[in-house]
Amino acid sequence: RMSRGDFLFYLEDVINDRREHPIEGSYTNHLLSRGVNKIAQKVGEEAVELVIEAMDNKKELFLGEAADVIYHLLVLLVQKNVKLDEVVEILKGRHSR
């Protein structure tokens, strides 16, 4: 069984694989083909939707938007050639302060 954190790294690998081996009809490939500006815009849109859902009491909608933010952020990291490990290291450094 995959640990909770491992799934995010697995998903990062899947997104990287889609970049290297595009699959027609793949939403991930559609995003990657649009370029960094459009992906960044999508992250922003999803973040706004998450904020809106945070103000309501519909947990399922909030969780869906949280998942959308994380997924689109991973796509943006891949597009920018940044590894999730690099972000984790920043978080670890901040935590030790």
Secondary structure as GFF3:
##gff-version 3
##sequence-region A 1 97
A	DSSP	alpha_helix	4	20	.	.	.	ID=ss1
A	DSSP	alpha_helix	27	34	.	.	.	ID=ss2
A	DSSP	alpha_helix	36	54	.	.	.	ID=ss3
A	DSSP	alpha_helix	59	79	.	.	.	ID=ss4
A	DSSP	alpha_helix	84	95	.	.	.	ID=ss5
###
